[in-house]
Amino acid sequence: MLLVGLGAVATTTIAGVMAIRKGLASPIGSLTQMGTIRLGKRTEARAPRIREFVPLADLNDIVFGGWDIFEEDCYAAARTAGVLEPAQLEQVRSELEAIKPMPAVFDQRYVKRLQGPNVKKGKNKKDLAEQVIADIRAFKEKHGCDRLVMIWTGSTEVFMKQAPVHESLEAFEKGLEANDDAIPSSMVYAYAALREGLPFANAAPNLTADVPAMLELAAQNKSPLAGNDMKTGQTLIKTVIAPGLKARLIGVKGWYSTNILGNRDGEVLDDPESFKTKEESKKSALDYIFQPHLYPELYGDLCHVVRINYYPPRGDNKEGWDNIDLIGWLGYPMQLKINFLCRDSILAAPIVLDSALFLDLAKRAGMSGIQEWLSFYYKAPMHAPEVYPEHDLFIQLMKLKNTLRYIMGEELITHLGREYYD
């Protein structure tokens, strides 16, 4: 679980961001650091960097902290993870060693494959939430932060459905006091963040903030919300490829996806109940992109299979295999094979940074509740109950950039283009 402090004149203390600042690596994958945005007509040639267009928090004014069930500082944790080279970590060793995790809210019933010693104790979940709130306030005071953002970067919890305790804030707070089993650890953090008016993002597929009780609290305290489940590897590729197939009305008979992953995320997902949560998140994208109710002859009988296999030798090196069975003109069969060898954390880190910066911007712009414009980053994006979620990556990006134009009072871009020819 990550806590991001902004607006303080403090040293940035996270490996990826420090690497950017020290020139060890370019900020590849971060829209807030490398992305540009077109303004006005194409003939105007105005395309500033996003970070120059909107008033994002400066990387020099960010401090990171968080909670973990393991006691190691960030340097020790990064060495154990083995994602970055030792030579890179040594250059930011002192900054990383300074980040020591606060004791976490954790209940093994919700993440069955993990167990650690750095865990809070309390008489009930309400008490634990109050302890997290105390941590938030102490962190803000210690680092002199003006603003905070919380992002759930914890493990995938067991599959859960909305229950009566989630129906209202009053019911939820009674459930905290009664230790209701339908309130997992992630919800305790979300409640604490929203109670303090913090923006909150859910980087996992858990049922966390998208329940009526949390939406009520977010509205009450004007907190922006985003999630769920960061779109990094295989699902990112799906939301690139599937819109192209649909745009050309190429039929899809089957889409088989399997992953091999050896890090702690893979270990957690080796539990069937946690995998069920992830499976629901990963499988939903194709249904909404292909819209089989509108194109039954092309996508109505789509067989979509998702597998995740824990394979310790791979560590953080995730491999996603996709086999796509296509149907072309006159019913001719075709196939598409994709093998994506990637680094899980390397893909996720820029999204964590972007989510924090954009949620902070949303809070300062007076935007609260669900921030659908940030669905660009998420597998199962939060959305209003009366509409379907938008999964097409290119529509998501258009929505994100138009929201930035809207915030800054610039003309929205529709890509109609008739003004050049009329």
C-alpha positions as CSV (number, residue, x, y, z in Angstrom):
1,M,0.0,0.0,0.0
2,L,1.5,3.3,-1.2
3,L,1.1,6.8,0.3
4,V,2.3,9.7,-1.8
5,G,2.9,13.1,-0.3
6,L,2.9,16.1,-2.7
7,G,3.6,19.8,-2.4
8,A,6.4,19.4,0.1
9,V,10.0,20.4,-0.6
10,A,11.2,16.9,0.0
11,T,13.5,14.3,-1.6
12,T,11.7,11.9,-3.9
13,T,12.2,8.5,-2.5
14,I,11.2,5.7,-4.9
15,A,13.6,3.8,-7.1
16,G,12.0,4.4,-10.5
17,V,11.5,8.2,-9.9
18,M,15.0,8.6,-8.4
19,A,16.4,6.9,-11.5
20,I,14.6,9.4,-13.7
21,R,15.9,12.4,-11.7
22,K,19.5,11.1,-11.6
23,G,19.6,10.4,-15.3
24,L,19.9,6.6,-14.9
25,A,16.9,6.0,-17.2
26,S,14.4,7.9,-19.2
27,P,10.8,8.0,-17.8
28,I,9.6,5.5,-20.5
29,G,6.0,4.5,-20.0
30,S,4.9,7.6,-18.1
31,L,2.4,9.8,-19.8
32,T,2.9,12.6,-17.3
33,Q,6.6,12.8,-17.9
34,M,7.0,12.0,-21.7
35,G,3.5,12.4,-23.1
36,T,2.5,15.3,-25.4
37,I,-1.0,16.8,-26.0
38,R,-2.2,18.4,-29.2
39,L,-3.9,21.8,-28.7
40,G,-6.0,23.5,-31.4
41,K,-5.9,22.7,-35.1
42,R,-3.3,20.5,-36.6
43,T,-2.1,23.5,-38.6
44,E,-1.2,25.3,-35.4
45,A,1.5,22.8,-34.5
46,R,0.9,23.1,-30.7
47,A,1.9,19.9,-28.9
48,P,3.4,20.7,-25.5
49,R,4.4,18.0,-23.0
50,I,1.6,17.2,-20.7
51,R,3.7,18.2,-17.7
52,E,4.2,21.6,-19.2
53,F,0.5,22.1,-20.1
54,V,-1.1,21.1,-16.8
55,P,0.1,22.1,-13.3
56,L,1.3,18.6,-12.1
57,A,3.2,18.2,-8.9
58,D,7.0,18.4,-9.5
59,L,9.0,15.2,-9.0
60,N,11.2,17.1,-6.6
61,D,8.2,17.9,-4.4
62,I,7.1,14.3,-3.9
63,V,7.8,11.9,-1.0
64,F,6.7,8.3,-0.8
65,G,5.8,6.0,2.1
66,G,3.5,3.2,2.8
67,W,2.6,0.0,4.7
68,D,3.8,-3.5,4.3
69,I,3.5,-6.8,6.1
70,F,7.3,-7.3,5.8
71,E,9.7,-5.1,7.8
72,E,12.4,-4.6,5.2
73,D,13.1,-1.0,4.0
74,C,12.7,-0.2,0.4
75,Y,16.3,-0.8,-0.5
76,A,16.2,-4.3,1.0
77,A,12.9,-5.0,-0.6
78,A,14.2,-3.8,-4.0
79,R,17.2,-6.1,-3.7
80,T,15.0,-9.0,-2.9
81,A,12.7,-8.3,-5.8
82,G,15.7,-8.3,-8.2
83,V,14.0,-6.0,-10.7
84,L,16.6,-3.2,-10.9
85,E,20.3,-3.8,-11.3
86,P,22.3,-3.6,-8.1
87,A,24.4,-0.8,-9.6
88,Q,21.3,1.3,-10.1
89,L,20.0,0.7,-6.6
90,E,23.3,1.6,-5.0
91,Q,23.0,5.1,-6.5
92,V,19.7,5.7,-4.6
93,R,20.5,3.4,-1.6
94,S,20.3,6.1,1.1
95,E,17.0,7.4,-0.1
96,L,15.5,3.9,-0.3
97,E,16.8,2.8,3.1
98,A,15.1,5.8,4.6
99,I,11.7,4.4,3.6
100,K,10.6,1.9,6.2
101,P,7.1,0.5,6.0
102,M,4.5,1.2,8.6
103,P,2.8,-1.9,10.1
104,A,0.0,-3.0,7.7
105,V,-3.6,-3.9,8.1
106,F,-3.6,-7.5,7.0
107,D,-5.9,-10.5,7.4
108,Q,-4.7,-13.8,5.8
109,R,-8.3,-14.8,5.1
110,Y,-8.2,-12.4,2.2
111,V,-4.7,-13.2,0.8
112,K,-4.1,-16.8,1.7
113,R,-0.6,-17.3,0.3
114,L,1.0,-14.5,2.3
115,Q,2.0,-14.0,5.9
116,G,4.3,-11.4,7.5
117,P,5.2,-10.0,10.9
118,N,4.7,-6.3,10.4
119,V,0.9,-6.3,11.0
120,K,-1.3,-4.0,13.1
121,K,-3.4,-5.3,15.9
122,G,-6.7,-3.8,17.0
123,K,-10.0,-4.6,18.7
124,N,-11.9,-4.4,15.5
125,K,-11.6,-3.1,11.9
126,K,-12.8,0.4,13.0
127,D,-9.8,0.5,15.3
128,L,-7.5,-0.5,12.5
129,A,-8.9,2.2,10.2
130,E,-8.3,4.8,12.9
131,Q,-4.7,3.6,13.2
132,V,-4.3,4.1,9.4
133,I,-5.7,7.6,9.7
134,A,-3.3,8.3,12.5
135,D,-0.4,7.1,10.2
136,I,-1.7,9.4,7.4
137,R,-1.7,12.4,9.6
138,A,1.7,11.6,11.1
139,F,3.2,11.1,7.7
140,K,1.8,14.4,6.4
141,E,3.2,16.3,9.4
142,K,6.6,14.6,9.4
143,H,7.3,15.4,5.8
144,G,5.6,18.7,5.6
145,C,3.2,17.7,2.8
146,D,0.5,19.9,1.5
147,R,-1.5,17.0,0.0
148,L,-1.5,13.2,-0.1
149,V,-2.7,10.5,-2.5
150,M,-3.2,6.8,-1.5
151,I,-2.8,4.0,-4.0
152,W,-3.6,0.4,-3.1
153,T,-0.7,-1.6,-4.5
154,G,-1.2,-4.6,-2.3
155,S,-1.9,-8.1,-3.4
156,T,-5.0,-9.4,-5.0
157,E,-7.6,-10.4,-2.4
158,V,-10.1,-13.3,-2.7
159,F,-13.1,-12.8,-4.9
160,M,-15.9,-10.9,-3.2
161,K,-19.3,-9.6,-4.2
162,Q,-21.1,-6.5,-3.0
163,A,-22.9,-7.2,0.4
164,P,-25.4,-5.4,2.5
165,V,-22.6,-3.8,4.6
166,H,-21.5,-1.9,1.5
167,E,-24.9,-0.3,0.7
168,S,-24.3,2.9,2.7
169,L,-21.7,4.6,4.8
170,E,-23.7,4.1,7.9
171,A,-23.9,0.3,7.3
172,F,-20.2,0.2,6.5
173,E,-19.1,2.0,9.7
174,K,-21.3,-0.4,11.7
175,G,-19.6,-3.2,9.8
176,L,-16.2,-2.0,10.8
177,E,-17.1,-2.1,14.4
178,A,-18.7,-5.5,14.0
179,N,-15.7,-6.9,12.1
180,D,-17.9,-7.8,9.2
181,D,-16.2,-10.5,7.0
182,A,-17.3,-8.6,3.8
183,I,-14.8,-5.8,4.6
184,P,-11.4,-6.9,3.4
185,S,-8.1,-5.1,4.3
186,S,-8.2,-3.0,1.1
187,M,-11.5,-1.5,2.1
188,V,-10.1,-0.5,5.5
189,Y,-7.4,1.5,3.7
190,A,-9.9,3.1,1.2
191,Y,-12.1,4.1,4.1
192,A,-9.2,5.7,5.9
193,A,-8.1,7.6,2.8
194,L,-11.5,8.9,2.0
195,R,-12.2,9.9,5.6
196,E,-9.2,12.2,5.3
197,G,-10.3,13.5,1.9
198,L,-7.5,11.9,0.0
199,P,-7.7,10.8,-3.6
200,F,-7.6,7.0,-3.8
201,A,-6.8,4.5,-6.5
202,N,-7.1,0.7,-6.5
203,A,-4.3,-0.9,-8.5
204,A,-5.6,-4.4,-7.8
205,P,-8.8,-6.1,-9.0
206,N,-10.3,-6.3,-5.5
207,L,-13.8,-5.1,-4.6
208,T,-12.5,-2.0,-2.7
209,A,-13.8,1.5,-3.5
210,D,-16.5,0.8,-6.1
211,V,-19.3,0.2,-3.6
212,P,-22.0,2.7,-2.6
213,A,-20.5,3.3,0.9
214,M,-17.2,4.4,-0.5
215,L,-18.8,6.5,-3.3
216,E,-20.9,8.2,-0.6
217,L,-17.8,8.9,1.5
218,A,-15.9,10.2,-1.5
219,A,-18.7,12.6,-2.4
220,Q,-18.9,13.8,1.2
221,N,-15.2,14.6,1.4
222,K,-14.7,15.5,-2.3
223,S,-12.2,12.7,-3.0
224,P,-11.3,11.6,-6.5
225,L,-11.4,7.8,-7.1
226,A,-9.8,5.6,-9.8
227,G,-9.2,1.9,-10.5
228,N,-9.4,-1.0,-10.8
229,D,-6.4,-3.3,-11.5
230,M,-3.6,-1.6,-13.4
231,K,-3.3,-2.5,-17.1
232,T,0.3,-3.4,-17.7
233,G,1.0,-6.6,-19.6
234,Q,-1.4,-9.0,-21.4
235,T,-4.5,-6.9,-20.9
236,L,-2.7,-3.9,-22.3
237,I,-2.0,-5.8,-25.5
238,K,-5.6,-7.0,-25.6
239,T,-7.0,-3.4,-25.5
240,V,-4.6,-2.5,-28.3
241,I,-5.3,-5.5,-30.6
242,A,-9.0,-6.1,-30.0
243,P,-10.1,-2.5,-31.1
244,G,-8.2,-3.0,-34.4
245,L,-9.9,-6.3,-35.1
246,K,-13.3,-4.9,-34.3
247,A,-12.7,-1.7,-36.4
248,R,-12.1,-4.0,-39.4
249,L,-15.0,-6.3,-38.4
250,I,-12.7,-9.3,-38.4
251,G,-14.4,-12.1,-36.5
252,V,-12.9,-13.8,-33.4
253,K,-13.8,-17.3,-32.6
254,G,-11.5,-17.8,-29.6
255,W,-8.9,-16.0,-27.5
256,Y,-6.7,-18.1,-25.3
257,S,-4.5,-16.3,-22.9
258,T,-2.0,-17.8,-20.5
259,N,0.7,-16.1,-18.2
260,I,3.7,-17.4,-16.4
261,L,4.8,-15.3,-13.5
262,G,7.2,-16.0,-10.7
263,N,7.1,-13.1,-8.3
264,R,5.0,-12.6,-5.2
265,D,2.0,-11.6,-7.3
266,G,2.3,-14.9,-9.1
267,E,2.4,-16.7,-5.7
268,V,-0.7,-14.9,-4.5
269,L,-2.6,-15.7,-7.7
270,D,-1.7,-19.4,-7.4
271,D,-4.6,-19.4,-4.8
272,P,-7.8,-20.2,-6.7
273,E,-9.9,-17.6,-4.8
274,S,-7.4,-14.7,-5.6
275,F,-7.1,-15.9,-9.2
276,K,-10.9,-15.7,-9.5
277,T,-10.7,-12.0,-8.7
278,K,-8.0,-11.5,-11.3
279,E,-9.8,-13.6,-13.9
280,E,-12.9,-11.5,-13.7
281,S,-10.8,-8.4,-14.2
282,K,-8.9,-9.8,-17.2
283,K,-11.8,-11.3,-19.0
284,S,-14.2,-8.4,-19.0
285,A,-12.3,-6.2,-21.5
286,L,-13.1,-8.3,-24.6
287,D,-16.8,-8.5,-23.9
288,Y,-17.1,-4.7,-23.8
289,I,-14.8,-4.0,-26.7
290,F,-16.3,-6.5,-29.1
291,Q,-19.9,-5.9,-28.1
292,P,-21.2,-9.3,-29.1
293,H,-24.9,-8.2,-28.6
294,L,-24.3,-5.8,-31.6
295,Y,-22.2,-8.2,-33.7
296,P,-23.4,-11.7,-32.8
297,E,-22.2,-13.2,-36.1
298,L,-18.6,-12.0,-35.4
299,Y,-18.2,-12.3,-31.6
300,G,-21.3,-14.0,-30.3
301,D,-19.6,-17.4,-29.8
302,L,-16.2,-16.1,-28.6
303,C,-14.4,-18.6,-26.4
304,H,-12.2,-16.6,-24.0
305,V,-9.9,-18.5,-21.7
306,V,-7.5,-16.9,-19.2
307,R,-4.8,-18.8,-17.3
308,I,-2.1,-17.7,-14.8
309,N,0.6,-20.1,-13.8
310,Y,3.0,-19.5,-10.9
311,Y,6.5,-20.4,-12.1
312,P,9.2,-19.2,-9.5
313,P,12.2,-19.3,-11.8
314,R,10.9,-16.4,-13.8
315,G,10.7,-14.0,-10.9
316,D,9.4,-10.6,-12.1
317,N,9.9,-11.6,-15.8
318,K,6.3,-12.1,-16.8
319,E,5.4,-13.9,-20.1
320,G,2.0,-13.7,-21.7
321,W,1.0,-16.0,-24.5
322,D,-2.1,-15.3,-26.6
323,N,-3.6,-17.4,-29.4
324,I,-6.4,-15.7,-31.3
325,D,-8.5,-17.7,-33.7
326,L,-9.9,-15.3,-36.4
327,I,-12.6,-15.5,-39.0
328,G,-12.1,-13.5,-42.2
329,W,-14.1,-12.9,-45.4
330,L,-16.1,-15.9,-46.6
331,G,-15.5,-17.6,-43.3
332,Y,-11.8,-18.3,-43.8
333,P,-9.9,-19.1,-40.6
334,M,-6.8,-17.2,-39.6
335,Q,-4.7,-17.0,-36.4
336,L,-2.7,-14.4,-34.5
337,K,0.0,-15.4,-32.0
338,I,1.4,-13.0,-29.5
339,N,4.2,-13.7,-27.0
340,F,4.8,-10.7,-24.7
341,L,7.9,-11.1,-22.5
342,C,7.9,-8.2,-20.1
343,R,8.8,-7.0,-16.6
344,D,5.8,-6.6,-14.4
345,S,7.2,-3.9,-12.1
346,I,8.8,-2.0,-14.9
347,L,5.4,-1.7,-16.6
348,A,3.5,-0.9,-13.4
349,A,5.8,1.8,-11.9
350,P,5.1,4.6,-14.4
351,I,1.3,3.9,-14.0
352,V,1.6,4.3,-10.2
353,L,3.4,7.6,-10.7
354,D,0.9,8.9,-13.3
355,S,-2.1,7.8,-11.2
356,A,-0.8,9.7,-8.2
357,L,0.0,12.9,-10.2
358,F,-3.3,12.9,-12.1
359,L,-5.4,12.2,-9.0
360,D,-3.7,15.1,-7.2
361,L,-4.5,17.3,-10.2
362,A,-8.1,16.1,-10.1
363,K,-8.4,17.0,-6.4
364,R,-7.0,20.5,-7.0
365,A,-9.3,21.0,-10.0
366,G,-12.3,20.3,-7.7
367,M,-13.1,16.9,-9.3
368,S,-14.4,14.2,-7.0
369,G,-15.8,10.7,-7.2
370,I,-15.1,8.3,-10.1
371,Q,-12.5,9.7,-12.5
372,E,-13.4,7.7,-15.6
373,W,-10.9,9.6,-17.6
374,L,-8.2,7.6,-15.8
375,S,-9.6,4.3,-17.2
376,F,-6.7,4.4,-19.6
377,Y,-4.6,2.8,-16.9
378,Y,-7.0,0.2,-15.6
379,K,-8.2,-3.3,-16.6
380,A,-11.6,-3.0,-14.9
381,P,-12.2,0.8,-14.9
382,M,-14.6,2.3,-12.4
383,H,-17.7,3.8,-14.1
384,A,-21.1,5.1,-13.3
385,P,-23.6,2.2,-12.8
386,E,-25.9,3.3,-15.6
387,V,-23.2,3.1,-18.3
388,Y,-20.8,0.3,-19.5
389,P,-17.1,0.7,-18.9
390,E,-15.0,1.8,-21.9
391,H,-12.1,-0.6,-22.5
392,D,-10.8,0.6,-25.9
393,L,-7.3,2.0,-25.2
394,F,-7.6,4.6,-27.9
395,I,-10.9,5.9,-26.8
396,Q,-9.6,5.9,-23.2
397,L,-6.6,8.0,-24.3
398,M,-8.9,10.5,-26.1
399,K,-11.0,10.8,-23.0
400,L,-8.0,11.4,-20.8
401,K,-6.5,14.1,-23.1
402,N,-9.8,15.8,-23.6
403,T,-10.3,16.0,-19.8
404,L,-6.9,17.7,-19.5
405,R,-8.0,20.2,-22.2
406,Y,-11.3,20.7,-20.4
407,I,-9.5,21.4,-17.1
408,M,-7.2,24.0,-18.7
409,G,-10.0,25.7,-20.7
410,E,-8.8,24.5,-24.1
411,E,-11.0,23.5,-27.0
412,L,-11.9,19.8,-27.0
413,I,-10.7,17.8,-30.0
414,T,-13.2,15.5,-31.8
415,H,-10.9,14.6,-34.8
416,L,-13.8,15.4,-37.2
417,G,-11.4,17.5,-39.3
418,R,-14.0,19.2,-41.5
419,E,-12.6,22.6,-40.8
420,Y,-9.7,21.9,-43.1
421,Y,-12.0,21.2,-46.1
422,D,-15.2,23.3,-45.7
